Amino acid sequence: MPILRLPAAMRDEIYAHGREEYPRECMGMIGGSGEELIDLYRMVNTSEIDKAYADDPVENIEIGDKMDERGQIPLVIYHSHPGTEAYFSATDEQVAREGLWGPIVYIVASIKPDAEPYLKAFRIPSDDAPVEEVTIEIVENR
């Protein structure tokens, strides 16, 4: 199983973002270089449905420009599942397969008011490959 080395501060930022947006889904990206995750970029969820997420195309381009300026590429897209478990839903898979990101890692955060949050990560290695889970290893901050 592939491994994603996620800095503890980024894990905590994803949890904070999910709690702030609850009961709506939060979303964002993590840019980096190689396998190193460098910057987390919160994004505005433009979906009109609480249990879904959609990006703002203009914001997406702006974040892409910031990543380019910093020599980064998108390595992770994250979103929350408010009030339920962290799993890669059929909708998540459809969005991932329709996206332009290629073999990126998707983090899903379970955010519930009465439980500890947790993360799971997934990827689709190629167009015709099934979804596979990615092990998350929490590492000390740089």
C-alpha positions in Angstrom: 0.0 0.0 0.0 1.4 3.4 -0.9 2.3 5.8 2.0 1.5 9.5 2.3 3.7 11.3 4.8 1.4 14.0 6.2 2.8 16.7 8.5 0.9 16.8 11.8 0.2 20.6 11.3 -1.6 19.8 8.0 -3.7 17.0 9.7 -4.7 19.5 12.4 -5.5 22.2 9.8 -7.7 19.8 7.9 -9.6 18.9 11.1 -9.9 22.6 12.0 -11.2 23.4 8.5 -13.7 20.6 8.7 -15.0 21.7 12.1 -15.3 25.3 10.9 -17.4 24.3 7.9 -19.5 21.7 9.7 -22.2 20.7 8.7 -21.0 21.5 5.2 -18.1 19.7 3.6 -14.8 21.5 3.5 -12.2 21.2 0.8 -8.7 22.2 -0.2 -5.4 21.1 -1.8 -1.9 20.4 -0.7 0.9 21.4 -2.9 4.4 20.0 -2.8 7.4 18.7 -4.7 8.2 15.0 -5.2 6.7 13.3 -2.2 7.1 16.3 0.2 3.9 18.1 1.2 4.7 21.8 1.5 1.7 24.1 1.6 -2.0 23.5 2.4 -4.5 25.7 0.5 -8.0 26.0 1.9 -10.7 26.3 -0.8 -14.2 27.7 -0.8 -16.8 25.0 -1.3 -19.3 26.4 -3.8 -21.6 23.4 -3.7 -25.2 24.3 -2.8 -25.5 20.8 -1.1 -24.1 20.3 2.4 -22.9 16.8 1.6 -21.0 17.6 -1.5 -18.1 19.8 -2.6 -17.3 21.8 -5.7 -14.5 24.2 -6.4 -14.5 27.7 -7.7 -12.7 27.6 -11.0 -11.2 31.1 -10.5 -9.9 30.2 -7.1 -8.6 26.9 -8.5 -6.5 28.8 -11.1 -5.3 31.3 -8.5 -4.1 28.4 -6.2 -2.5 26.7 -9.3 -0.6 30.0 -10.0 0.6 30.2 -6.4 1.8 26.6 -6.6 3.6 27.4 -9.9 5.3 30.4 -8.3 6.5 28.2 -5.4 7.7 25.3 -7.6 4.9 23.1 -6.4 2.4 20.7 -8.0 -0.9 19.5 -6.5 -0.3 16.3 -4.6 -3.4 16.0 -2.4 -7.1 17.1 -2.6 -8.9 16.9 0.7 -12.5 17.2 1.8 -14.6 16.3 4.8 -17.4 14.0 5.4 -19.4 15.8 8.1 -21.3 13.6 10.4 -20.2 10.3 8.9 -17.2 8.1 8.2 -14.1 8.8 6.1 -14.6 6.7 3.0 -14.2 7.2 -0.8 -17.8 7.5 -1.9 -19.2 6.7 -5.4 -19.5 10.5 -5.9 -15.9 11.0 -4.7 -14.8 8.4 -7.3 -16.8 10.0 -10.1 -15.4 13.4 -9.3 -11.9 12.0 -9.2 -12.2 10.2 -12.5 -13.6 13.3 -14.2 -10.9 15.5 -12.8 -7.8 16.7 -14.5 -5.4 15.9 -11.7 -4.1 12.5 -12.7 -2.8 10.2 -10.0 -3.3 12.5 -7.0 -4.0 11.4 -3.5 -7.5 12.2 -2.0 -7.8 12.7 1.7 -11.3 12.3 3.3 -11.8 13.6 6.9 -14.5 12.2 9.1 -15.8 15.2 11.2 -18.4 14.4 13.8 -19.4 16.6 16.7 -19.3 13.7 19.2 -16.3 11.8 18.0 -12.6 12.3 17.3 -11.9 13.2 13.7 -9.8 10.9 11.6 -8.5 10.7 8.0 -8.3 8.2 5.3 -6.5 8.6 1.9 -7.2 7.1 -1.5 -5.9 7.3 -5.0 -6.7 6.0 -8.5 -3.3 5.0 -10.0 -4.5 5.1 -13.6 -7.7 5.6 -15.6 -8.8 2.0 -15.6 -7.5 1.1 -12.1 -9.7 0.6 -9.1 -9.5 3.0 -6.1 -6.9 2.0 -3.6 -6.4 3.1 0.0 -3.2 5.0 0.8 -1.6 4.6 4.3 -1.2 8.0 6.1 1.9 8.4 8.2 1.7 11.5 10.4 5.2 13.1 10.6 6.6 15.9 12.7 6.3 19.3 11.2 9.3 20.6 9.1 
